[in-house]
Amino acid sequence: MIAVVVVAASAHENTVGITLLDKVAADTDTVEKALVDQGFKNAVVAHGQKVGIKVEIVERNPAQTGFVPIPQRWIVERVYGILILHRRLVRDYEHQHRSSESRVYWAMTAVILRRLTGATAPSWHTA
């Protein structure tokens, strides 16, 4: 986890994408590429070029019909699922953005620790 940006649901994806790219570029110089979904537009791609991060919009194949999983998109969906396992992130209980951001870092730290230790269940599920 490199950066977290918490905003109101009414915030436009381009604004969030630009803010996140700025935060990532400020925190590390090792990120070369970002994959985004079709909700992001050319403004995010152009801003990525400014900060030195190639932004690729992962698009669905228009020739395919019905539900077709997009491999790169499943990475994001998996992270959403992991975050939902942490009670405080199921709903917006926090009053400040910093509190929500810290909860996301806490949740992802728990995942990393579980993977490093080889634990099969999250620590809060054991008695």
Residue frames as a rotation matrix with the C-alpha (Angstrom) as fourth column:
MET 1
0.592 0.806 0.000 0.00
0.806 -0.592 0.000 0.00
0.000 0.000 -1.000 0.00
ILE 2
-0.476 -0.803 0.360 1.58
0.817 -0.554 -0.156 3.23
0.325 0.220 0.920 -1.12
ALA 3
-0.980 0.174 0.099 -1.12
-0.192 -0.954 -0.230 5.85
0.054 -0.244 0.968 -0.67
VAL 4
-0.377 0.921 -0.100 -4.73
0.923 0.366 -0.119 6.24
-0.073 -0.137 -0.988 0.39
VAL 5
-0.958 0.221 0.182 -7.10
-0.191 -0.967 0.168 9.04
0.214 0.127 0.969 -0.56
VAL 6
-0.480 0.852 -0.211 -10.49
0.849 0.390 -0.358 9.25
-0.222 -0.351 -0.910 1.17
VAL 7
-0.973 0.231 0.010 -13.07
-0.215 -0.918 0.332 11.59
0.086 0.321 0.943 -0.34
ALA 8
-0.263 0.958 0.117 -16.82
-0.498 -0.031 -0.867 12.09
-0.827 -0.286 0.485 -0.36
ALA 9
-0.218 0.264 0.940 -18.79
0.593 0.800 -0.087 9.85
-0.775 0.538 -0.331 -2.69
SER 10
0.792 0.605 -0.081 -19.73
0.338 -0.545 -0.767 12.94
-0.508 0.581 -0.636 -4.68
ALA 11
0.097 -0.839 -0.535 -16.11
-0.465 -0.514 0.721 13.63
-0.880 0.179 -0.440 -5.68
HIS 12
0.824 0.171 -0.540 -15.39
-0.566 0.209 -0.797 13.10
-0.023 0.963 0.269 -9.37
GLU 13
0.838 -0.489 0.241 -13.06
0.440 0.868 0.231 10.21
-0.323 -0.087 0.942 -10.21
ASN 14
0.461 -0.702 0.543 -10.68
0.504 -0.296 -0.811 12.50
0.730 0.648 0.217 -12.12
THR 15
0.471 -0.246 0.847 -10.17
-0.624 -0.772 0.122 14.67
0.624 -0.586 -0.517 -9.04
VAL 16
0.825 -0.125 0.551 -9.51
-0.389 0.581 0.715 11.61
-0.409 -0.804 0.430 -6.92
GLY 17
0.792 -0.523 0.315 -7.16
0.611 0.679 -0.407 10.12
-0.001 0.515 0.857 -9.52
ILE 18
0.394 -0.645 0.655 -5.11
0.095 -0.680 -0.727 13.30
0.914 0.348 -0.207 -9.78
THR 19
0.538 -0.147 0.830 -4.88
-0.806 -0.377 0.456 13.60
0.246 -0.915 -0.321 -5.99
LEU 20
0.876 -0.185 0.445 -3.82
-0.044 0.889 0.456 9.97
-0.480 -0.419 0.771 -5.67
LEU 21
0.660 -0.670 0.341 -1.18
0.623 0.235 -0.746 10.29
0.420 0.705 0.572 -8.41
ASP 22
0.382 -0.503 0.775 0.25
-0.400 -0.847 -0.352 13.36
0.833 -0.175 -0.525 -6.66
LYS 23
0.658 -0.070 0.750 0.42
-0.734 0.163 0.659 11.47
-0.169 -0.984 0.056 -3.38
VAL 24
0.876 -0.340 0.342 2.06
0.363 0.932 -0.001 8.41
-0.319 0.125 0.940 -4.96
ALA 25
0.542 -0.691 0.478 4.60
0.425 -0.266 -0.865 10.54
0.725 0.672 0.149 -6.86
ALA 26
0.403 -0.364 0.840 5.47
-0.673 -0.739 0.003 12.39
0.620 -0.566 -0.543 -3.64
ASP 27
0.682 -0.026 0.731 5.88
-0.641 0.461 0.614 9.20
-0.353 -0.887 0.297 -1.59
THR 28
0.236 -0.587 0.775 7.87
0.239 0.808 0.539 7.03
-0.942 0.058 0.330 -4.00
ASP 29
0.058 -0.258 -0.964 9.76
-0.868 -0.490 0.079 7.15
-0.493 0.833 -0.253 -7.26
THR 30
-0.817 -0.427 0.387 9.43
-0.255 0.870 0.422 3.43
-0.517 0.246 -0.820 -8.05
VAL 31
0.081 0.909 0.409 5.88
0.371 0.354 -0.859 3.46
-0.925 0.221 -0.308 -9.42
GLU 32
-0.871 -0.462 -0.168 6.04
-0.018 -0.311 0.950 3.53
-0.491 0.831 0.262 -13.20
LYS 33
-0.770 0.623 -0.141 2.53
-0.102 0.097 0.990 2.50
0.630 0.776 -0.011 -14.21
ALA 34
-0.723 0.648 0.240 -1.02
-0.315 -0.001 -0.949 2.77
-0.614 -0.762 0.205 -12.85
LEU 35
-0.834 0.548 0.071 -4.00
0.385 0.484 0.786 0.80
0.396 0.683 -0.614 -14.12
VAL 36
-0.756 0.643 -0.122 -7.36
-0.348 -0.553 -0.757 2.58
-0.554 -0.530 0.642 -13.88
ASP 37
-0.342 0.710 0.616 -10.88
0.725 0.616 -0.307 1.69
-0.598 0.342 -0.725 -14.98
GLN 38
-0.417 0.193 0.888 -12.97
0.831 -0.315 0.459 3.40
0.368 0.929 -0.029 -17.62
GLY 39
0.642 0.671 -0.371 -14.37
0.766 -0.581 0.276 5.93
-0.030 -0.461 -0.887 -15.14
PHE 40
0.098 -0.703 -0.704 -11.11
0.300 -0.654 0.695 7.83
-0.949 -0.280 0.147 -15.34
LYS 41
0.927 0.289 0.238 -10.63
0.322 -0.289 -0.902 10.10
-0.192 0.913 -0.361 -18.31
ASN 42
0.467 -0.770 0.435 -7.78
0.635 -0.051 -0.771 11.71
0.616 0.636 0.465 -20.18
ALA 43
0.620 -0.231 0.750 -7.16
-0.488 -0.862 0.139 14.31
0.614 -0.452 -0.647 -17.44
VAL 44
0.792 -0.323 0.518 -5.77
-0.347 0.460 0.817 11.58
-0.502 -0.827 0.252 -15.19
VAL 45
0.665 -0.562 0.492 -3.66
0.733 0.618 -0.285 10.15
-0.144 0.551 0.822 -18.02
ALA 46
0.484 -0.461 0.743 -2.24
0.249 -0.742 -0.623 13.60
0.839 0.487 -0.244 -18.79
HIS 47
0.689 -0.219 0.691 -1.54
-0.686 -0.502 0.526 14.28
0.231 -0.837 -0.496 -15.12
GLY 48
0.851 -0.387 0.355 0.21
0.170 0.843 0.511 10.93
-0.497 -0.374 0.783 -14.83
GLN 49
0.522 -0.673 0.523 2.59
0.728 0.033 -0.685 12.00
0.444 0.739 0.507 -17.59
LYS 50
0.533 -0.280 0.798 3.37
-0.314 -0.942 -0.120 15.20
0.785 -0.187 -0.590 -15.65
VAL 51
0.575 -0.265 0.774 4.32
-0.801 0.010 0.598 13.27
-0.166 -0.964 -0.207 -12.50
GLY 52
-0.377 -0.854 -0.358 6.15
-0.916 0.402 0.007 10.48
0.138 0.331 -0.934 -14.36
ILE 53
-0.586 0.279 0.761 3.59
-0.152 0.884 -0.442 7.68
-0.796 -0.374 -0.476 -13.99
LYS 54
-0.875 0.311 -0.372 2.12
-0.350 0.127 0.928 6.02
0.335 0.942 -0.002 -17.08
VAL 55
-0.433 0.822 0.370 -1.63
-0.467 0.146 -0.872 5.68
-0.771 -0.550 0.321 -16.60
GLU 56
-0.948 0.144 -0.282 -3.34
-0.170 0.519 0.837 2.92
0.267 0.842 -0.468 -18.57
ILE 57
-0.204 0.952 0.227 -7.13
-0.935 -0.122 -0.332 2.76
-0.289 -0.280 0.915 -18.79
VAL 58
-0.944 -0.053 0.326 -8.19
-0.015 0.993 0.120 -0.90
-0.330 0.108 -0.938 -18.58
GLU 59
-0.361 0.833 -0.418 -11.09
-0.918 -0.396 0.005 -1.20
-0.161 0.386 0.908 -20.97
ARG 60
-0.047 0.499 0.865 -13.62
-0.109 0.858 -0.501 -3.90
-0.993 -0.118 0.014 -21.46
ASN 61
-0.949 -0.251 0.191 -13.69
0.129 0.242 0.962 -5.56
-0.288 0.937 -0.197 -24.88
PRO 62
-0.424 0.848 -0.317 -16.82
-0.749 -0.525 -0.403 -4.13
-0.508 0.067 0.859 -26.58
ALA 63
-0.370 0.257 -0.893 -17.22
-0.706 0.547 0.450 -7.31
0.604 0.797 -0.021 -28.67
GLN 64
-0.856 0.033 -0.517 -17.83
0.300 0.845 -0.443 -9.42
0.422 -0.534 -0.733 -25.54
THR 65
-0.073 0.897 0.435 -21.31
-0.507 -0.409 0.759 -9.58
0.859 -0.165 0.485 -24.08
GLY 66
0.752 0.440 -0.491 -22.49
0.199 0.558 0.806 -10.51
0.628 -0.704 0.332 -20.62
PHE 67
0.850 -0.449 0.274 -20.24
-0.435 -0.309 0.846 -10.75
-0.296 -0.838 -0.458 -17.58
VAL 68
0.650 -0.751 -0.116 -16.61
0.430 0.490 -0.759 -11.11
0.627 0.443 0.641 -18.52
PRO 69
0.796 -0.376 -0.475 -14.04
0.384 -0.292 0.876 -10.62
-0.468 -0.879 -0.088 -15.74
ILE 70
0.723 -0.649 0.238 -11.20
-0.191 -0.519 -0.833 -8.25
0.664 0.557 -0.499 -16.48
PRO 71
0.367 -0.587 -0.722 -8.03
0.718 0.672 -0.182 -9.72
0.592 -0.452 0.668 -14.91
GLN 72
-0.672 -0.690 0.268 -6.52
0.375 -0.630 -0.680 -6.43
0.638 -0.356 0.683 -13.73
ARG 73
-0.157 0.712 0.685 -9.84
-0.562 -0.635 0.530 -5.29
0.812 -0.301 0.500 -12.30
TRP 74
0.624 0.413 -0.663 -10.06
0.204 0.734 0.648 -8.33
0.754 -0.540 0.374 -10.01
ILE 75
-0.441 -0.822 -0.361 -7.04
0.692 -0.055 -0.720 -7.04
0.572 -0.567 0.593 -8.09
VAL 76
-0.773 0.216 0.597 -9.04
-0.374 -0.915 -0.153 -3.95
0.513 -0.341 0.787 -7.12
GLU 77
0.280 0.957 -0.077 -12.15
-0.537 0.223 0.814 -5.98
0.796 -0.187 0.576 -6.29
ARG 78
0.220 -0.292 -0.931 -10.08
0.606 0.789 -0.104 -8.26
0.765 -0.541 0.351 -4.05
VAL 79
-0.835 -0.549 0.036 -8.80
0.343 -0.571 -0.746 -5.24
0.430 -0.610 0.665 -2.11
TYR 80
-0.359 0.793 0.493 -12.37
-0.700 -0.578 0.420 -3.97
0.618 -0.195 0.762 -1.68
GLY 81
0.510 0.555 -0.657 -13.32
-0.058 0.785 0.617 -7.38
0.858 -0.276 0.432 -0.30
ILE 82
-0.257 -0.705 -0.661 -10.39
0.741 0.295 -0.604 -7.33
0.621 -0.645 0.446 2.13
LEU 83
-0.883 -0.083 0.462 -11.37
-0.141 -0.892 -0.430 -3.89
0.447 -0.445 0.776 3.37
ILE 84
0.053 0.991 0.123 -14.97
-0.636 -0.062 0.769 -4.99
0.770 -0.120 0.627 3.94
LEU 85
0.191 -0.046 -0.980 -13.69
0.487 0.872 0.054 -7.72
0.852 -0.488 0.189 6.30
HIS 86
-0.792 -0.496 -0.355 -12.65
0.567 -0.384 -0.729 -4.96
0.225 -0.778 0.586 8.70
ARG 87
-0.059 0.938 -0.341 -15.73
0.991 0.014 -0.134 -3.77
-0.121 -0.346 -0.930 10.57
ARG 88
-0.021 0.051 -0.998 -14.88
0.340 -0.939 -0.055 -0.08
-0.940 -0.341 0.002 10.73
LEU 89
-0.813 -0.343 -0.470 -14.58
-0.293 -0.456 0.840 0.04
-0.502 0.821 0.270 6.94
VAL 90
-0.593 0.676 0.437 -17.94
0.786 0.604 0.132 -1.59
-0.174 0.422 -0.890 6.18
ARG 91
0.605 0.750 0.267 -19.73
0.763 -0.642 0.074 1.72
0.227 0.159 -0.961 6.74
ASP 92
-0.198 -0.657 0.728 -18.45
0.314 -0.745 -0.588 5.24
0.929 0.113 0.354 7.09
TYR 93
0.562 0.378 -0.736 -18.23
0.781 0.050 0.622 5.52
0.272 -0.924 -0.268 10.87
GLU 94
-0.329 -0.834 -0.442 -15.41
0.911 -0.404 0.084 8.04
-0.248 -0.375 0.893 10.89
HIS 95
0.707 0.581 -0.403 -15.92
0.506 -0.814 -0.285 11.79
-0.493 -0.002 -0.870 11.05
GLN 96
0.425 -0.642 -0.638 -12.54
-0.613 -0.723 0.319 12.74
-0.666 0.255 -0.701 9.65
HIS 97
0.819 -0.149 -0.554 -10.81
-0.466 0.390 -0.794 11.61
0.334 0.909 0.251 6.47
ARG 98
-0.197 -0.974 0.110 -7.59
-0.846 0.113 -0.520 10.95
0.495 -0.196 -0.847 8.39
SER 99
-0.192 0.199 0.961 -9.37
-0.746 0.607 -0.275 8.40
-0.638 -0.770 0.032 10.58
SER 100
0.837 0.538 0.105 -10.69
-0.317 0.632 -0.707 6.54
-0.447 0.558 0.699 7.54
GLU 101
0.520 -0.732 -0.440 -7.25
-0.608 0.044 -0.792 6.61
0.600 0.680 -0.422 5.91
SER 102
-0.398 -0.718 0.571 -5.64
-0.915 0.262 -0.308 5.17
0.071 -0.645 -0.761 9.03
ARG 103
0.233 0.568 0.789 -8.22
-0.548 0.747 -0.376 2.35
-0.803 -0.345 0.485 9.11
VAL 104
0.936 0.051 -0.347 -7.34
-0.337 0.408 -0.849 1.41
0.099 0.912 0.399 5.53
TYR 105
0.029 -0.995 -0.092 -3.64
-0.745 0.040 -0.666 1.30
0.667 0.088 -0.740 6.39
TRP 106
-0.295 -0.067 0.953 -4.47
-0.865 0.443 -0.237 -0.79
-0.406 -0.894 -0.188 9.48
ALA 107
0.680 0.646 0.346 -6.48
-0.417 0.729 -0.543 -3.27
-0.603 0.225 0.765 7.41
MET 108
0.814 -0.403 -0.419 -3.81
-0.329 0.274 -0.903 -3.67
0.479 0.873 0.091 4.75
THR 109
-0.218 -0.890 0.400 -1.10
-0.902 0.027 -0.432 -4.02
0.374 -0.455 -0.808 7.41
ALA 110
0.074 0.337 0.939 -3.09
-0.705 0.683 -0.190 -6.88
-0.705 -0.648 0.288 8.94
VAL 111
0.956 0.283 -0.072 -3.24
-0.237 0.607 -0.758 -8.57
-0.171 0.742 0.648 5.53
ILE 112
0.394 -0.888 -0.236 0.50
-0.565 -0.032 -0.825 -8.19
0.725 0.458 -0.514 4.97
LEU 113
-0.317 -0.508 0.801 1.30
-0.947 0.209 -0.242 -9.53
-0.045 -0.835 -0.548 8.44
ARG 114
0.479 0.570 0.668 -0.97
-0.507 0.801 -0.320 -12.53
-0.717 -0.185 0.672 7.89
ARG 115
0.944 -0.155 -0.290 0.75
-0.205 0.410 -0.889 -13.30
0.257 0.899 0.355 4.60
LEU 116
0.086 -0.990 0.110 4.23
-0.732 -0.137 -0.668 -12.94
0.676 -0.023 -0.736 6.11
THR 117
-0.381 -0.223 0.897 3.47
-0.883 0.377 -0.281 -15.16
-0.275 -0.899 -0.341 9.09
GLY 118
-0.840 0.075 -0.537 1.61
-0.246 0.830 0.501 -17.79
0.483 0.553 -0.679 7.09
ALA 119
-0.728 0.648 0.224 -1.48
-0.174 0.141 -0.975 -17.51
-0.663 -0.748 0.010 9.29
THR 120
-0.839 0.449 0.307 -4.56
0.514 0.471 0.717 -19.05
0.178 0.760 -0.626 7.67
ALA 121
0.285 0.959 0.001 -7.13
0.882 -0.262 0.392 -16.88
0.376 -0.111 -0.920 9.43
PRO 122
0.027 -0.224 0.974 -7.18
-0.084 -0.972 -0.221 -13.22
0.996 -0.076 -0.045 10.39
SER 123
-0.821 -0.511 -0.254 -6.07
0.191 0.172 -0.966 -12.69
0.537 -0.842 -0.044 13.99
TRP 124
-0.669 0.615 0.417 -9.42
-0.742 -0.535 -0.404 -11.26
-0.025 -0.580 0.814 15.08
HIS 125
0.259 0.786 -0.561 -11.15
-0.735 0.537 0.413 -14.55
0.626 0.305 0.717 14.16
THR 126
-0.199 -0.392 -0.898 -9.14
0.261 0.862 -0.434 -16.66
0.944 -0.321 -0.070 16.61
ALA 127
0.759 0.510 0.405 -9.96
-0.268 -0.321 0.908 -16.95
0.593 -0.798 -0.107 20.28
